[in-house]
Amino acid sequence: MELSLIGAPTDIGAGVAGCRLGPGALRVAGIGRGLRGLGCDVVDTGDIDGPPNPMTPPVDGYRHLPEVIAWNVALRDAVAAELASGRLPVVLGGDHSLAIGSISAVAAHCRAVGKKLLIIWVDAHADINTSAMTPTGNIHGMPVACLLGHGPDELTGLSDQRPAITHDQIHQVGLRSVDAGEKRFLAELGISVYDMRYLDEAGMRRAMRRVLASVDADTHLHLSLDLDFVDPAVAPGVGTPVVGGPTYREAQLCMEMIADTGRLGSLDLVEVNPALDVRNTTAELAVDLVESLFGKSTLLRVTDLANPPLG
């Protein structure tokens, strides 16, 4: 498999500084080395450039909107270039506002090549705030809304069409911190959500079987992996930790079931904050999870790509 690592060192959309250091921490944790060890052809394209974080208050409901736009335009173009060359882009973030640019590029690519796009959004948060609902103005809490067409034109228009995606193309897994306005918005839009109560009652396996039920040979899977998805006891180095998340093994099962499909086509790896971490623990966990996404397993698992197993 041909992979391209794309660093996006910014915390422009976050409320807590530090995840601009995430790409470096992931490289120190050996993400390139680990993937090469699994037989992948890995090219590190380096870091994209963008404006610094001005650390200013919100304006009309958005913090740092011009800077967020600049970073997402640059990332959209970088992801689109790797997809066009037949390589699988792995975005090393950076905060989760970056998903606006990456998924806008992926969605346009899928329409161009006739692929069915399925987005798996694993996160403690719904990230579907708008400027009218947000309690903070931080745009890392808005990428899902922007991708669905609810946001400023400069962000909702980054793909080849507006909205970039439709509600039935995204499944959210692991939610446990959802603002009041977001709860209503999720229900109105009909987005598929497997929150922690669902995972507690039914288990990760059943949730992922449902998420992956429609995957076939024409599917492009995009995983947007926010490390605060995992319980902070396991992943302390994140800016917005929420207790009560999936365990190490539950997170690994999620990755392994995605790997079993053989359909992963692009990846966001975001919100690793070395400034809050303990001896790079969270970056090392991220690398461990990514290795599982690309085939690392305890036993030999043979995947029939025409009929992928669902666990």
C-alpha positions in Angstrom: 0.0 0.0 0.0 1.3 3.5 -0.9 0.9 6.0 1.9 1.7 9.7 2.1 2.2 11.4 5.5 1.0 15.0 5.5 1.9 17.1 8.5 -0.5 19.9 9.5 1.1 21.6 12.5 -1.5 23.9 13.8 -3.8 24.4 16.8 -5.6 27.3 15.0 -9.1 25.8 15.6 -8.5 24.6 19.2 -9.1 26.3 22.5 -5.9 24.9 24.1 -2.5 25.4 22.4 -0.2 22.5 21.8 -1.5 20.2 19.1 0.6 22.1 16.6 3.3 19.9 18.0 1.4 16.7 17.1 3.0 15.9 13.8 6.4 16.0 15.3 5.4 13.8 18.2 3.8 11.3 15.8 7.1 11.2 13.8 9.1 10.7 17.0 6.8 7.9 18.0 7.7 6.2 14.8 4.7 6.4 12.6 6.7 6.1 9.4 8.9 3.4 10.6 5.9 1.4 12.0 4.0 1.5 8.7 7.1 0.6 6.7 7.5 -2.4 9.0 4.1 -3.6 7.8 5.2 -3.5 4.2 3.7 -0.1 3.3 5.4 2.3 0.8 5.6 5.4 3.0 6.5 8.9 1.8 6.6 11.7 4.3 5.7 14.8 2.4 6.7 17.1 5.2 4.5 19.8 6.7 2.1 22.2 5.0 2.4 25.9 5.9 -0.1 28.2 7.3 -0.5 31.3 9.5 0.4 31.2 13.2 -2.2 31.1 16.0 -3.0 34.7 17.0 -4.8 33.5 20.2 -7.6 36.1 19.7 -11.2 36.0 20.9 -14.1 35.0 18.6 -15.5 37.4 16.0 -19.1 36.8 15.0 -19.0 33.3 16.5 -15.7 32.1 15.0 -12.2 32.2 16.4 -9.4 32.6 13.9 -11.7 32.1 10.9 -9.2 33.6 8.3 -6.4 31.4 9.6 -8.6 28.3 9.7 -9.6 28.9 6.1 -5.9 29.2 5.1 -4.9 26.0 6.8 -7.8 24.1 5.3 -7.2 25.3 1.8 -3.6 24.2 2.0 -4.5 20.8 3.4 -7.3 20.3 0.9 -4.8 20.8 -1.9 -2.2 18.6 -0.4 -4.7 15.7 0.2 -6.1 16.1 -3.3 -2.7 15.9 -4.8 -1.9 12.6 -3.0 -5.2 11.1 -3.9 -4.8 12.1 -7.6 -1.4 10.3 -7.6 -3.0 7.1 -6.3 -1.6 7.4 -2.8 -3.5 7.1 0.5 -3.1 10.4 2.5 -2.5 10.2 6.3 -3.0 13.6 7.8 -0.9 14.2 10.9 -2.6 16.9 12.9 -3.1 19.4 14.3 -6.6 20.1 15.5 -9.8 18.6 14.2 -10.8 21.7 12.2 -8.4 20.3 9.6 -11.0 17.6 8.7 -12.9 20.3 6.8 -10.1 20.5 4.2 -9.1 16.8 4.2 -12.7 15.5 3.8 -13.6 18.1 1.3 -10.8 16.8 -0.9 -11.7 13.2 -0.3 -15.4 13.8 -1.1 -14.5 15.5 -4.4 -12.1 12.7 -5.3 -14.7 10.0 -4.6 -17.2 11.8 -6.9 -14.6 12.1 -9.6 -13.7 8.4 -9.6 -17.2 7.0 -8.8 -16.5 5.7 -5.3 -19.0 5.6 -2.5 -17.7 7.6 0.5 -18.2 6.4 4.0 -16.8 8.6 6.9 -16.1 7.1 10.3 -15.8 9.9 12.8 -14.4 8.6 16.1 -14.4 11.3 18.8 -15.6 12.2 22.2 -17.4 15.2 20.7 -19.9 15.6 17.9 -18.1 18.6 16.3 -21.3 19.8 14.8 -21.6 23.3 16.4 -22.4 26.4 14.3 -21.5 30.0 15.1 -25.0 30.4 16.6 -24.6 27.4 18.9 -21.0 27.3 19.9 -20.1 28.1 23.5 -16.5 28.9 22.5 -16.1 29.9 18.9 -13.4 27.2 18.5 -13.8 25.8 14.9 -12.4 22.4 15.9 -15.9 22.0 17.3 -17.6 22.8 13.9 -16.0 20.6 11.1 -19.0 18.2 10.8 -21.4 21.1 10.5 -19.2 22.8 7.9 -18.9 19.6 5.8 -22.7 19.3 5.9 -23.0 22.9 4.6 -23.6 24.8 7.8 -20.9 27.4 8.2 -19.1 30.2 6.4 -18.9 30.0 2.6 -15.1 29.8 2.6 -15.3 26.5 4.5 -18.5 25.0 3.2 -17.3 25.6 -0.3 -14.0 23.8 -0.2 -15.1 20.7 -2.1 -16.5 20.4 -5.6 -20.0 20.9 -4.4 -21.8 22.3 -1.4 -22.4 20.6 0.9 -19.3 18.4 0.7 -21.0 15.4 2.2 -24.5 14.3 3.1 -25.7 13.2 6.5 -25.9 9.5 5.5 -22.2 9.4 4.6 -21.0 9.9 8.2 -21.1 7.7 11.3 -20.0 9.0 14.7 -18.6 6.6 17.3 -17.6 7.2 20.9 -19.5 10.5 21.6 -19.9 11.4 25.3 -19.6 15.2 25.3 -22.3 16.9 23.2 -23.6 20.4 23.6 -27.3 21.1 24.0 -27.6 22.6 20.5 -25.6 19.8 19.0 -28.0 17.2 20.4 -30.9 18.8 18.7 -29.0 19.3 15.5 -27.9 15.7 15.4 -31.5 14.5 15.8 -32.8 17.0 13.1 -30.1 15.9 10.6 -30.5 12.2 11.3 -26.8 11.4 11.6 -25.9 7.9 12.7 -24.4 8.1 16.2 -23.0 5.3 18.4 -22.4 7.1 21.7 -20.8 5.7 24.8 -24.2 4.5 26.1 -24.6 2.5 23.0 -21.1 1.1 23.3 -21.6 0.3 26.9 -24.9 -1.5 26.2 -24.2 -3.2 22.9 -20.4 -3.2 22.6 -17.9 -1.9 20.1 -18.2 -5.0 17.9 -21.9 -4.5 17.3 -21.5 -0.7 16.7 -18.8 -1.3 14.1 -20.7 -4.1 12.4 -23.5 -1.6 11.8 -21.1 1.2 10.7 -19.5 -1.1 8.2 -22.6 -3.0 7.0 -22.8 -1.1 3.7 -19.1 -1.4 2.8 -18.4 -3.0 -0.6 -15.8 -3.1 -3.3 -16.8 0.4 -4.4 -16.5 2.0 -1.0 -13.8 4.5 0.0 -13.6 4.6 3.8 -12.3 7.7 5.5 -11.4 7.6 9.2 -11.3 10.8 11.1 -9.6 9.8 14.4 -9.5 12.3 17.2 -7.4 10.9 20.0 -9.8 12.2 22.7 -12.0 9.3 21.4 -10.0 7.1 23.8 -10.4 7.4 27.5 -7.9 9.9 28.9 -6.5 7.3 31.3 -5.0 5.8 28.1 -4.6 8.9 26.0 -3.8 11.8 28.4 -2.2 14.1 25.7 -5.3 15.8 24.3 -6.7 19.3 24.7 -10.3 18.3 25.5 -10.3 15.1 27.5 -13.5 13.5 28.5 -13.6 10.6 31.0 -15.5 7.4 30.3 -14.2 6.7 26.8 -13.3 3.4 25.0 -10.5 1.3 26.5 -7.3 0.5 24.7 -8.8 -2.8 23.5 -12.1 -1.3 22.4 -10.2 1.3 20.4 -8.0 -1.4 18.9 -11.1 -3.5 17.9 -12.5 -0.5 16.1 -9.3 -0.1 14.1 -9.0 -3.9 13.4 -12.5 -4.1 12.1 -11.9 -1.2 9.7 -8.7 -2.9 8.6 -10.6 -6.1 7.9 -12.6 -4.4 5.2 -9.6 -3.6 3.2 -11.3 -0.3 2.1 -9.6 2.4 4.1 -8.7 5.1 1.6 -7.7 8.1 3.8 -7.1 9.1 7.4 -7.1 12.1 9.7 -5.0 11.7 12.9 -5.7 14.7 15.1 -5.7 16.4 18.5 -2.5 14.8 19.8 -1.2 17.5 22.2 2.4 16.7 23.4 2.3 19.8 25.7 -0.3 17.8 27.8 1.1 14.3 27.3 3.1 12.0 29.5 6.3 10.8 27.8 4.7 10.9 24.4 2.2 8.2 25.5 -0.7 9.5 23.3 1.4 9.8 20.2 2.7 6.2 20.8 -0.9 5.0 21.2 -1.9 6.8 18.0 0.9 5.0 16.1 -0.2 1.7 17.7 -3.8 2.3 16.5 -2.7 3.3 13.0 -0.5 0.2 12.7 -3.7 -1.9 13.5 -5.5 0.0 10.7 -2.9 -1.2 8.2 -2.7 -4.8 9.2 -0.9 -5.3 12.4 -2.6 -8.2 14.3 -1.9 -10.9 16.8 -2.7 -13.7 14.3 -2.6 -13.9 10.6 -5.9 -12.6 9.2 -6.7 -13.2 5.6 -9.1 -10.6 4.2 -11.3 -11.4 1.2 -11.7 -7.9 -0.3 -14.7 -8.9 -2.3 -16.5 -10.0 0.9 -14.8 -8.3 3.8 -15.5 -9.7 7.2 -17.3 -7.5 9.8 -15.8 -9.1 12.8 
